[in-house]
């Protein structure tokens, strides 16, 4: 059959493509730590640790933990495979943590969370080189938390200055303040 060679070549290319895809998936950290089942177990253990941490627990008050765990699983699935170029991870994290930055979330809290992530992975028996790889993926995100905390602090300072400005204006400005100081001293 004259087309036999074309079909054999197509089949060989398809097999090669499947093998390359399989090898590519095996390269992903998610696959090497045990896939989605391991990720689910890790996220469950991780949040158990986070809500027990007195420095972190206030950030979870009133939060639907099942929804939060689902978001975390989705994020880590992306982080431990391949983040699409269309996703700006820094902006995503800033947006999703905005309320928490307003509550005082900062890089020190990020460090505590990272310690709990490492402890979780160790507890689940993940090999140290895979834990190190996970830290290498997540660790650089600390800067996002520094930025979010700095922006929240700047916003608080601006709001405070605005309120102080209004108070000064309401009492009659600098002249009234000077008169009050002179009267009391």
N, C-alpha and C positions, 0 to 999 in steps of 0.2 A: 504494500500500500504506500503510495507516494507521500501521504500525509503522516505516516507513522512517525517519522523523524521529528516533525513539528510537534506532534502530541507528546512524544517522549521528552523533547526539549522543554515543553511547557510544564510537564509533570515534574521534571527535574528542577526547574526554576521555582515551582510552587513548593516543592519539598525543601529547597534551600531557604526560601522565604520563611516557611514555618519554623525551620531550625534556627534561623537568625532571630525570629520573634521570640522563640522559647529561650534562647541564650540571653536576649535582651531583658526579658522578664526575670530571669534568674540573676541578672546583674543588680536588679533593684533591691534596695535594703528591705523593703516590705516583704518580698519573697523570702529573703534570707533569714528574716526574723520569725518566719512562720506564717506569713500571709494574713488574711483578714481575721481569722480566728485568734491569732496571737495579738493582733492590733486591738481587737475588741477586749480581750483579757487585760491588755496593758492599759487601755483607757479606763476601764472599770477600776483597776487597782490604783492607777494614777489619781483619779478623782477622789477615791477613798482617802488617800494620803493628803491631798490638797485641802479637803474640807476639815481634816483633823488638825491641820497646821493653824495655830492661833493667829499667826501673822497674815494668813491668806483667807481664812474662813469668812471674814466680813465681806469679801468680794463676791461670795457665793450666796449670801443671804437673799432669799426671795427669788432665786434663779431656778428654773426648771432644769434639773440636772440631766434628765434624759435627753432633752434637746441639746444642752451644752455638750454632752458626751458625743452625740451624733455629729455635731459640728467639729469636735476635736478629731473624731475618727476620720471624717472627710478631709480635714486639713492634713493630718499625719499621713493619710493614704497618698495625698498629692506630694507632700514633702518627702516621703520615703520612696516615691517612684519618680515622676518627672512633673515638675510644675510647668504648666503651659506658659509660653512667653506672653500670652495675653493677660496674665494675672500679675498684678503689681502687689507682691506679698507685703511689702512695707505699708503701702496704703491700706490694704485690706486689714492688716493687724491694727493700724492706727484707728481706722473707722470702727472696727468691732470692739475695741477696748476703750473707746472714747469716754464712756460713762465711768469706767474703772479708773482712768487717768484722773478724772475729776474727783474721785474718791481717794486719790493719793497713790495709785498704783505706779510703781517705778522700777528701775533696773534691779534694785535689791530684791524686790518681789520676784522678778524674772529669775534671778539667781536661785532663789528658794525653789521656784517651780522646776528649774533645771535639775537641782539636787534631787527633787522627788521623782523626776523622770528617770534619772540614772538609777535611783534606788528601786524604782518599779521594775525596770528592765533587769537589774541584777536579781531581784526577788523572783522574777519569772525565768531565770536561768539563761538569759540571753548572753551570748559570748561577748567578752570584753571588747574585742575589735569591732563588733557590730554596735555596741553601746558607744564606743568612741566615734564611729561613723555617724550615729544619730546625733550626738552632741555636735559634731562638725556641721551638721545640717541646721540644727536648731540654734546653736550658740551665736552665730552671726546676727540673729534676730534681736539680740540684746539691745543693739543700737536703736531699734524701733521703740523700745520701751523707755530708753533714755530720752529720745525725741518726744514721745508722747507725754512723759512726765514734765519735761521742760516747757512744752507748749501749754499744758494744763496749769503749771505754776505761773507762767506769763499771763495767762487769761485771768487767773485769780488775782494777781497783782494789779492788772488793769482794772478789774472790777472793783477792787478795794480802793484804788486811786480815784476811780470814778465816784464811788460812794463818798469818799472823804471830800472830794471836790464839791459834791452836792451839799454835804453838811456845812462846809465852810461857806458856800454860797447862801445856804438857808439861814445861817446866823448873821449874815450881813457882810461877808467877805473879810478881807485883811483888816480893814479899819475896825470892824466889830471885834475881831479877834484881838487886835492890839489894845483896844479899850478894855476888853474883858481881862486881859493879862495885867494891864496897868491897875485895874480896880482890885484885883485879888492879891497883887504883890505890891 
